[in-house]
Amino acid sequence: MQTEVIQRTYAALNMDISWLESVLDLRISFQVFEGDLLSLVPAPSVVNEDIYGSIIEKCKLSPAERLILVLSLSPFLKPELSNRFLTVKNQMEMIPSEIGGALGKSYRGFIPTIQTALYLLAGRQGNVLDWLYLFNPEEKLNAFHLISLHLTQPDEPFTSQLLNPSKEVMDCLINGKALEPHFSPDFPAQKISTSLEWEDLVLNKETMDQVEDILDWVRFEKQLLSNKDYTRKTMPGYRALFAGPPGTGKTLTASLIGKATGRETYKIDLSMIVSKYVGETEKNLSKIFSRAQGQNWILFFDEADALFGKRSETKDAHDRYANQEVAYLLQRVEQYDGLVILASNYKKNIDQAFYRRLQSIVNFPLPDYSERLLLWEKSKPEGFVYDEDVDLSNLAERYKICGGSVTNVLRHCCLKAVSRNSDKIKAGDLMTGINREFAKEGKTGV
């Protein structure tokens, strides 16, 4: 099946390379054509059954954006095409300035630049400003990380940047996988998932009801958005706050919402977002939201206090900038058209201005006796059994620990069981694990 997808992808890419050649031929023939050249050479039909076609469809690329993408791929897909650019106007020894491009060092062929794309789209006398905006950071080619731009010399024009496909696009085409962002300074977020199922989640009824409200929004969002009066009167997207102590299931719940609805969940790395330099935090956050816009991703901000903390009384320039930062975050989160989940150990630490912008505030309290008993039962891995003298009811009654701690205790117990070549979870190992969990908080378990 994977081989078939790669073959279809290769066929689709060849069609677009042929289209690129036709556009180049027409541009050579009509150097000063002022109309839309792409209307004379329509792009091939997209069949969303291959990786390349899925990228075009998912990112909703225009014909011009598609031409730029295949141009960036041309040195990899058809190196001999470089000769066509090098022989334009029979100037074999130099690249005409209006065509742009550069010769590589190890790769001796023609590498296109932004100027090359502008030549194809605008010609010699066309208005390049009509097309130059396509290379803005917030536009699709950059927002979806489809292309990579490199300025070889710092004092050269913007249009002299080398035009290459991004690492993400190359990974997609080579490995036959869907387009996914890679964790990087430009996208400081990681996709999170879980092997657990919805039935494994242990929450109290009130919390579960609120979580199911979020599920309902994800499932029926499209139906709601089809009502034009609804979209006119409400903001796009959905924003929720998960508040509660560590280990109570906030991250797991976010992962399971994504799994249950078929949406990708990305956990934002706040250490790469928050900056001491004025304006950098907003810039870093903008990269996340620009990339996520229109993707139906779930954005999960763990320990959101670092970003969405309370504003302070303005006493100096530092306070003023900090308050402006929070105001920007309020606006940016409100504009996102997908699901944003903020997680905090302490609800009171979140700026109250966020509250009215939140569709739900979900409390994740420490589990009560019945929930702790369920956690001890459900968290035990298959292939292991509790020893005969283990009293789960007593454990749940005596030790008020959260789900994360239960998982840590059982991990310790399973390791000890394997070291004994056994499948039995011993009471003594449970006590040791519980005491270690309490010790982390400076408490005594037994």
Secondary structure, DSSP 4 states (H G I P E B T S, - for coil): -HHHHHHHHHHHHHHHHHHHHHHHHHHHH-TT--S-GGGTSPPPPP-TTSHHHHHHHHHT--HHHHHHHHHHHHHHH-GGGHHHHHTGGG--SS--TTT--EE-SSS-SEE-BHHHHHHHHHTTTS-THHHHGGGSTTSHHHHTT-EEEE-SSTTS-GGGSEEEE-HHHHHHHHHT----PPPBTTB-EEEE--S--GGG----HHHHHHHHHHHHHHHHHHHHHT-HHHHHHS-SSEEEEEE--TTSSHHHHHHHHHHHHT--EEEE-GGGT--SSTTHHHHHHHHHHHHHTTTTPEEEETTTHHHHBPP----SHHHHHHHHHHHHHHHHHHH-SSEEEEEES-GGGB-GGGGGG-SEEEE-PPP-HHHHHHHHHHSSPTT-EE-TT--HHHHHHH----HHHHHHHHHHHHHHHHHTT--EE-HHHHHHHHHHHHHHTT----
